[in-house]
Amino acid sequence: MTLLIAAPCSGSGKTLVSLLLAAVAAQRQQGLQSFKVGPDYLDPQLLSRVSGVPCRNLDLLLCGESWVGRSFRWWSQQQPLSLVEGVMGLFDGVGPSSQGSSAAVATTLDLPVLLVVEASRQAASLAALVRGFRDHDPNITIAGVVLNGVSTPRHQRLLSDVLDQIGMPLLGVLPRHPALELPSRHLGLLPPQELPDWPKRCSQWAELATQWLDLERIWPWLASHESTTTEHPLAALGPQQKPDGPLVAIARDTAFHFCYPELEESLLHLGCQVTHWAPLEDQPLPAQCAAVVLPGGYPELHAKELSHCRQSLDSLAQHGRAGRAIYAECGGLLLLGDKLEDASGESHAMAGLLPHQARRGELSLGYRTAHVQRDGLVVRHGETLHGHEFHRWQISGSDHEAAPWQLEGWGVRSRVEGWTDAAVHASWLHLHWGGCPSIALRLSHAAGKSPIA
């Protein structure tokens, strides 16, 4: 059995509990496969770093029920333990629905739920809250509750009695503690490479978990599913190919790191050679580079430094002008433009391949359905894809006639967006290649046809 760790709302502590359990598994030298519901990039980086095993996203809206089931069954079989961290509140999905929510994933995969409740200002009202989540959907099983923000032994006894009155197991409490504070910024938690004293923090998490969580009762719930499934999630791409194909450079540094592991794995599966490229370290692209992938990240926070990385920017511009393939999402789109304003409003030159300027604007957040309206590097007219956007920077000066698709989503106006032609695909939209294997197939094919100077 595998636990899905959920909460009534964001900020309750589900990431914290997931990290504590992963830290205990690492300390005990027990392999743990972590999963994350939804399109998040930051929580998975933290879980991957603690467990030493890449975290896998389970997103019903981006990838579909069949792929989520295959991915979960395959990867959970690779380790003796597994856990799933939920997203937002347990029943929060698209708009007012539960579509794509943690509850939907729990139902699809038949997972019990560990409910993490921020209880610092609660007493008897806790019963109404927990009972409501327990009884809201008969298909959901709440295995127990962990209470976050319990400051005194008296408060703990009080809340324990409240849960006992409704027959709900209390599986742990978390106090206020410096090691349990996870710093964040405008798009979410800080990535692990920016957290100070990482080894010390992981050790503290394991110690605190042993002290404050009922590990004796929780641990059996983490035992991975037994399954006879043998199909790899990338089987839709065809058989594994020899690693002698075109060289693809994936941007990977402090400015660019929003990347699902399936992206690189798909390219490797198709026989591409893959290398990591650090624009922020002013690295030029490799001489034999046939395609570039620019994932999302925080280029807006490093705009000034990036503008000084002329070897990186010039080699990227040269690559694009030579007609070689470029695939860019969100932050990667910003790197390809003319100008990028930083958080203080100062403008900085970027690669200049696309005719847009970017500056801080309104938040764009949510799932999007993309109706493709023209052929491009990785899309074809008439296709429908599902993606997610999450950004506070906006662009002006783009060519709408070059937009690959029209985006629609709950609570937002339909609009055309992005840029595509035979060699470039650039968009705000994050795609999970598990849900659209044609992207990897077309990019690898384009890379194989790219001329190398």
C-alpha positions as CSV (number, residue, x, y, z in Angstrom):
1,M,0.0,0.0,0.0
2,T,1.1,3.6,-0.7
3,L,0.0,6.7,1.2
4,L,-1.2,9.8,-0.5
5,I,-0.3,12.7,1.7
6,A,-2.9,15.4,1.4
7,A,-4.3,18.4,3.2
8,P,-7.4,20.7,3.5
9,C,-5.5,23.5,1.7
10,S,-2.1,24.6,0.5
11,G,0.4,25.6,3.2
12,S,-0.8,22.9,5.7
13,G,2.4,21.0,5.7
14,K,2.0,18.1,3.3
15,T,5.3,18.8,1.6
16,L,6.9,18.9,5.1
17,V,5.5,15.5,6.1
18,S,6.5,14.0,2.8
19,L,10.1,15.3,3.3
20,L,10.3,14.0,6.8
21,L,9.2,10.5,5.8
22,A,11.7,10.5,2.8
23,A,14.5,11.6,5.2
24,V,13.7,8.7,7.5
25,A,13.8,6.3,4.6
26,A,17.2,7.7,3.5
27,Q,18.6,7.5,7.0
28,R,17.4,3.8,7.2
29,Q,18.9,3.2,3.7
30,Q,15.5,2.1,2.4
31,G,14.7,3.0,-1.2
32,L,11.7,5.3,-1.5
33,Q,10.0,6.3,-4.7
34,S,8.2,9.6,-4.3
35,F,5.4,11.0,-6.5
36,K,3.8,14.4,-6.8
37,V,0.2,15.1,-7.9
38,G,-0.1,17.9,-10.4
39,P,2.3,20.0,-12.5
40,D,4.7,21.1,-9.7
41,Y,8.4,21.2,-10.3
42,L,9.7,22.5,-7.0
43,D,8.3,20.0,-4.5
44,P,9.6,17.1,-6.7
45,Q,13.1,18.6,-6.7
46,L,13.1,18.6,-2.9
47,L,11.8,15.0,-2.7
48,S,14.2,13.8,-5.3
49,R,17.2,15.3,-3.4
50,V,16.2,13.8,-0.1
51,S,15.4,10.3,-1.4
52,G,18.1,10.1,-4.1
53,V,15.5,8.9,-6.5
54,P,13.8,11.1,-9.1
55,C,10.3,12.1,-8.0
56,R,7.5,11.4,-10.6
57,N,4.6,13.6,-11.3
58,L,1.1,12.0,-11.5
59,D,-1.1,14.4,-13.4
60,L,-4.4,13.1,-14.7
61,L,-5.0,16.3,-16.8
62,L,-1.6,16.5,-18.5
63,C,-1.1,12.7,-19.0
64,G,-4.4,10.9,-18.7
65,E,-5.5,8.1,-16.4
66,S,-3.8,5.3,-18.4
67,W,-0.3,6.8,-18.3
68,V,-0.6,7.8,-14.6
69,G,-1.5,4.3,-13.8
70,R,1.4,2.8,-15.8
71,S,3.9,5.3,-14.4
72,F,2.8,4.7,-10.8
73,R,2.8,1.0,-11.0
74,W,6.2,0.8,-12.8
75,W,8.1,3.2,-10.7
76,S,6.7,2.1,-7.3
77,Q,7.8,-1.4,-8.1
78,Q,11.4,-0.2,-8.4
79,Q,11.7,0.7,-4.7
80,P,10.4,-1.1,-1.5
81,L,8.7,2.1,-0.3
82,S,6.7,4.8,-2.0
83,L,4.6,7.8,-1.1
84,V,2.5,10.3,-3.1
85,E,2.4,14.0,-2.1
86,G,-0.9,15.7,-3.1
87,V,-1.5,19.1,-4.5
88,M,-3.4,22.1,-2.9
89,G,-6.4,20.9,-0.9
90,L,-7.5,17.2,-1.2
91,F,-10.5,17.9,-3.4
92,D,-9.2,21.0,-5.3
93,G,-9.2,20.5,-9.1
94,V,-10.0,22.5,-12.1
95,G,-12.2,25.5,-11.2
96,P,-14.9,24.4,-8.7
97,S,-14.5,20.7,-9.6
98,S,-12.3,17.9,-8.3
99,Q,-11.1,17.0,-11.8
100,G,-7.4,16.3,-11.6
101,S,-7.3,16.7,-7.8
102,S,-5.4,14.6,-5.2
103,A,-8.7,12.9,-4.4
104,A,-9.1,11.9,-8.1
105,V,-5.6,10.4,-8.1
106,A,-6.3,8.6,-4.8
107,T,-9.5,7.1,-6.3
108,T,-7.8,6.2,-9.6
109,L,-4.9,4.4,-7.9
110,D,-6.9,3.2,-4.9
111,L,-4.6,5.0,-2.3
112,P,-5.4,5.7,1.3
113,V,-4.9,9.3,2.4
114,L,-2.9,10.8,5.2
115,L,-4.5,14.1,6.0
116,V,-2.1,16.9,7.2
117,V,-4.0,19.6,9.1
118,E,-2.5,23.0,10.2
119,A,-4.0,23.0,13.7
120,S,-2.2,25.8,15.5
121,R,-5.5,27.7,16.1
122,Q,-7.9,24.9,16.4
123,A,-9.6,22.9,19.2
124,A,-13.0,21.2,19.0
125,S,-13.6,22.6,15.5
126,L,-10.9,20.1,14.3
127,A,-13.6,17.4,14.5
128,A,-15.9,19.1,12.0
129,L,-13.0,19.7,9.6
130,V,-11.7,16.2,9.6
131,R,-15.1,14.6,9.6
132,G,-16.1,16.7,6.6
133,F,-13.0,15.5,4.7
134,R,-13.6,11.9,5.8
135,D,-17.2,11.8,4.8
136,H,-17.2,14.0,1.7
137,D,-16.4,11.2,-0.7
138,P,-17.1,7.5,0.2
139,N,-14.4,6.4,-2.3
140,I,-11.7,8.1,-0.3
141,T,-10.2,6.4,2.8
142,I,-8.6,8.7,5.4
143,A,-6.0,6.5,7.1
144,G,-5.2,9.0,9.7
145,V,-4.2,12.6,10.5
146,V,-1.0,14.5,11.2
147,L,-1.4,17.8,12.9
148,N,1.0,20.6,12.1
149,G,1.7,23.6,14.3
150,V,1.0,22.0,17.7
151,S,2.9,24.1,20.1
152,T,2.4,22.6,23.6
153,P,1.7,19.2,25.2
154,R,-1.6,20.5,26.4
155,H,-2.7,21.5,22.9
156,Q,-1.6,18.0,21.7
157,R,-3.7,16.2,24.3
158,L,-6.7,18.4,23.5
159,L,-6.6,17.7,19.8
160,S,-5.9,14.0,20.3
161,D,-9.1,13.8,22.4
162,V,-11.0,15.6,19.7
163,L,-9.9,13.1,17.0
164,D,-10.5,10.2,19.3
165,Q,-14.2,11.3,19.6
166,I,-14.7,10.8,15.9
167,G,-12.6,7.6,15.7
168,M,-9.8,9.2,13.6
169,P,-6.3,7.9,14.2
170,L,-3.7,10.6,15.1
171,L,-0.5,9.6,13.4
172,G,1.7,12.4,14.5
173,V,2.1,16.1,15.4
174,L,4.6,18.6,14.3
175,P,5.8,21.5,16.5
176,R,7.1,24.8,15.5
177,H,10.8,24.3,14.7
178,P,13.4,26.2,12.6
179,A,14.2,23.0,10.6
180,L,10.5,22.7,9.6
181,E,10.4,26.1,8.0
182,L,10.5,25.9,4.2
183,P,11.3,29.3,2.6
184,S,9.5,30.2,-0.6
185,R,9.2,33.0,-3.2
186,H,6.8,34.0,-5.9
187,L,6.4,30.6,-7.7
188,G,6.7,28.3,-4.7
189,L,9.3,26.7,-2.4
190,L,13.0,27.4,-2.8
191,P,14.8,24.5,-4.8
192,P,17.2,22.4,-2.8
193,Q,20.3,23.9,-4.2
194,E,19.3,27.2,-2.7
195,L,18.6,25.9,0.8
196,P,21.5,26.3,3.3
197,D,23.0,23.4,5.3
198,W,21.2,20.8,3.2
199,P,22.8,17.7,4.9
200,K,22.2,19.1,8.4
201,R,18.6,19.9,7.4
202,C,17.9,16.3,6.2
203,S,19.4,14.9,9.4
204,Q,17.2,17.1,11.4
205,W,14.1,16.1,9.4
206,A,14.8,12.4,10.1
207,E,15.3,13.1,13.8
208,L,12.1,15.2,14.1
209,A,10.1,12.5,12.2
210,T,11.3,9.9,14.7
211,Q,10.3,12.1,17.6
212,W,7.0,13.5,16.4
213,L,5.5,11.0,13.9
214,D,4.0,7.6,14.7
215,L,6.4,5.8,12.3
216,E,5.5,2.4,13.7
217,R,1.9,2.8,12.3
218,I,2.8,4.9,9.2
219,W,5.6,2.8,7.8
220,P,3.5,-0.2,6.8
221,W,1.4,2.1,4.7
222,L,4.5,3.1,2.7
223,A,5.2,-0.4,1.4
224,S,5.0,-0.2,-2.4
225,H,2.2,-1.8,-4.4
226,E,2.7,-5.3,-5.7
227,S,1.9,-5.5,-9.4
228,T,2.5,-7.7,-12.3
229,T,2.7,-4.7,-14.7
230,T,5.9,-4.9,-16.7
231,E,5.3,-2.2,-19.3
232,H,7.6,0.8,-19.0
233,P,5.8,4.2,-19.1
234,L,7.8,5.1,-22.2
235,A,6.7,2.1,-24.2
236,A,4.5,4.3,-26.4
237,L,7.7,5.6,-27.9
238,G,8.6,2.2,-29.3
239,P,11.6,0.0,-28.5
240,Q,14.7,1.5,-26.8
241,Q,17.1,2.7,-29.5
242,K,20.9,2.8,-29.5
243,P,22.4,5.9,-27.9
244,D,24.1,7.0,-31.1
245,G,21.7,9.6,-32.3
246,P,21.8,13.5,-32.5
247,L,23.1,15.5,-29.6
248,V,20.5,17.4,-27.6
249,A,21.5,20.1,-25.1
250,I,19.1,20.7,-22.2
251,A,19.6,23.9,-20.3
252,R,20.1,23.1,-16.6
253,D,21.3,25.6,-14.0
254,T,19.9,27.9,-11.3
255,A,18.0,29.8,-13.9
256,F,16.6,26.8,-15.8
257,H,15.5,23.7,-13.9
258,F,11.7,23.2,-14.4
259,C,12.0,19.9,-16.2
260,Y,10.2,16.6,-15.7
261,P,12.5,13.6,-15.8
262,E,10.5,12.0,-18.6
263,L,11.7,14.8,-21.0
264,E,15.3,13.7,-20.9
265,E,14.4,10.0,-20.6
266,S,12.2,10.2,-23.7
267,L,15.1,11.6,-25.7
268,L,17.5,9.0,-24.4
269,H,14.9,6.3,-25.2
270,L,14.8,7.5,-28.8
271,G,18.5,7.2,-29.1
272,C,19.5,10.8,-28.7
273,Q,22.6,11.8,-26.9
274,V,21.8,14.3,-24.1
275,T,24.0,16.8,-22.4
276,H,23.3,19.5,-19.9
277,W,24.1,23.1,-20.8
278,A,24.4,25.9,-18.2
279,P,23.6,29.3,-19.9
280,L,24.2,31.1,-16.5
281,E,27.8,29.8,-16.4
282,D,28.4,31.4,-19.9
283,Q,28.9,28.0,-21.5
284,P,28.7,27.9,-25.3
285,L,26.5,25.2,-26.9
286,P,28.5,22.1,-27.8
287,A,29.8,22.2,-31.4
288,Q,27.8,19.2,-32.5
289,C,24.6,20.2,-30.8
290,A,21.6,19.4,-33.1
291,A,18.8,20.6,-30.8
292,V,18.3,22.7,-27.7
293,V,15.7,22.3,-24.9
294,L,15.1,25.4,-22.8
295,P,12.9,24.5,-19.8
296,G,11.3,26.9,-17.4
297,G,12.9,28.3,-14.3
298,Y,13.8,31.7,-13.0
299,P,15.6,33.6,-15.8
300,E,13.8,36.8,-14.7
301,L,15.7,36.6,-11.3
302,H,19.0,36.3,-13.2
303,A,18.4,38.6,-16.1
304,K,21.4,40.8,-15.5
305,E,23.8,37.9,-15.1
306,L,22.3,36.1,-18.2
307,S,22.7,39.3,-20.3
308,H,26.5,39.2,-19.6
309,C,26.8,35.5,-20.7
310,R,27.5,36.4,-24.3
311,Q,29.1,33.0,-25.2
312,S,25.9,31.3,-24.1
313,L,23.5,33.8,-25.8
314,D,25.5,34.2,-29.0
315,S,25.9,30.4,-29.5
316,L,22.1,30.0,-28.9
317,A,21.4,32.8,-31.4
318,Q,23.8,31.2,-33.9
319,H,22.1,27.8,-33.4
320,G,18.7,29.3,-34.1
321,R,19.7,31.2,-37.1
322,A,21.3,28.1,-38.6
323,G,17.8,26.5,-38.6
324,R,18.6,24.0,-35.8
325,A,15.8,22.8,-33.5
326,I,14.9,24.8,-30.4
327,Y,12.2,23.7,-27.9
328,A,11.4,26.3,-25.2
329,E,8.9,26.4,-22.4
330,C,8.1,29.4,-20.1
331,G,11.4,30.7,-18.9
332,G,13.0,29.3,-22.0
333,L,10.7,31.6,-24.0
334,L,12.1,34.6,-22.1
335,L,15.7,33.7,-23.0
336,L,14.9,33.7,-26.7
337,G,13.4,37.2,-26.8
338,D,15.0,40.6,-27.3
339,K,14.7,42.1,-23.8
340,L,14.0,40.8,-20.3
341,E,13.2,43.1,-17.4
342,D,14.3,41.9,-13.9
343,A,12.2,42.3,-10.8
344,S,13.4,45.9,-10.3
345,G,12.3,46.9,-13.9
346,E,15.7,47.1,-15.4
347,S,15.8,45.8,-19.0
348,H,18.5,43.3,-20.2
349,A,19.4,41.9,-23.6
350,M,18.7,38.2,-24.3
351,A,19.4,36.0,-27.3
352,G,17.3,38.1,-29.7
353,L,15.9,35.2,-31.7
354,L,12.2,36.2,-31.1
355,P,10.9,39.7,-31.4
356,H,9.4,40.2,-27.9
357,Q,10.2,42.0,-24.7
358,A,9.2,40.6,-21.2
359,R,8.3,42.3,-18.0
360,R,6.5,41.5,-14.7
361,G,2.8,41.5,-15.1
362,E,-0.3,39.7,-13.9
363,L,-0.2,36.1,-12.7
364,S,-1.1,33.5,-15.3
365,L,-1.9,30.2,-13.6
366,G,-3.8,27.1,-14.6
367,Y,-4.4,24.2,-16.9
368,R,-4.9,25.0,-20.5
369,T,-6.2,23.1,-23.5
370,A,-4.2,24.0,-26.6
371,H,-5.9,23.8,-30.0
372,V,-3.1,23.7,-32.6
373,Q,-3.8,26.0,-35.5
374,R,-0.6,25.7,-37.6
375,D,2.2,23.1,-38.2
376,G,5.5,23.7,-36.4
377,L,8.5,22.0,-35.0
378,V,6.7,19.6,-32.7
379,V,2.9,20.3,-33.3
380,R,0.6,19.7,-36.2
381,H,-2.6,21.6,-37.2
382,G,-5.8,20.1,-35.7
383,E,-4.1,18.5,-32.7
384,T,-5.3,19.1,-29.1
385,L,-2.8,19.1,-26.3
386,H,-3.1,19.7,-22.5
387,G,-0.6,21.8,-20.6
388,H,-0.2,24.1,-17.7
389,E,1.0,27.7,-17.3
390,F,2.4,29.4,-14.2
391,H,4.2,32.7,-14.6
392,R,4.2,36.4,-13.5
393,W,6.2,37.8,-16.4
394,Q,4.3,38.7,-19.6
395,I,5.6,39.5,-23.1
396,S,4.8,42.2,-25.7
397,G,5.8,42.5,-29.3
398,S,5.2,38.9,-30.3
399,D,3.9,37.9,-33.7
400,H,0.4,36.3,-33.3
401,E,0.6,34.9,-36.8
402,A,3.4,32.7,-35.6
403,A,1.4,31.3,-32.6
404,P,1.2,27.5,-32.6
405,W,-2.1,27.3,-30.9
406,Q,-5.2,28.8,-29.2
407,L,-5.3,28.3,-25.5
408,E,-8.5,27.8,-23.4
409,G,-8.9,27.3,-19.7
410,W,-11.3,27.7,-16.8
411,G,-11.8,31.3,-15.9
412,V,-9.6,32.8,-18.6
413,R,-10.3,34.2,-22.0
414,S,-9.3,32.2,-25.0
415,R,-6.1,33.5,-26.7
416,V,-3.5,32.6,-29.3
417,E,-0.1,32.2,-27.8
418,G,3.6,31.2,-28.4
419,W,5.8,31.0,-31.5
420,T,6.5,28.1,-33.9
421,D,8.0,27.4,-37.2
422,A,9.9,24.5,-38.7
423,A,12.8,24.9,-36.3
424,V,11.5,26.7,-33.2
425,H,8.8,26.0,-30.7
426,A,8.5,28.5,-27.8
427,S,5.5,28.9,-25.5
428,W,4.4,29.7,-22.0
429,L,2.9,26.3,-21.8
430,H,4.5,23.5,-19.9
431,L,3.8,20.1,-21.4
432,H,4.5,16.7,-19.8
433,W,5.9,14.5,-22.5
434,G,4.3,11.4,-20.9
435,G,1.0,12.8,-22.1
436,C,2.2,13.9,-25.5
437,P,4.9,11.4,-26.8
438,S,4.7,13.0,-30.2
439,I,6.7,16.0,-28.9
440,A,9.7,13.8,-28.2
441,L,9.4,11.9,-31.4
442,R,9.2,15.0,-33.6
443,L,12.0,16.8,-31.7
444,S,14.3,13.9,-32.0
445,H,13.5,13.6,-35.7
446,A,14.1,17.3,-36.3
447,A,17.4,17.0,-34.4
448,G,18.5,14.2,-36.7
449,K,17.8,16.3,-39.7
450,S,19.5,19.5,-38.4
451,P,22.5,20.6,-40.3
452,I,25.7,20.7,-38.3
453,A,28.3,23.3,-39.2
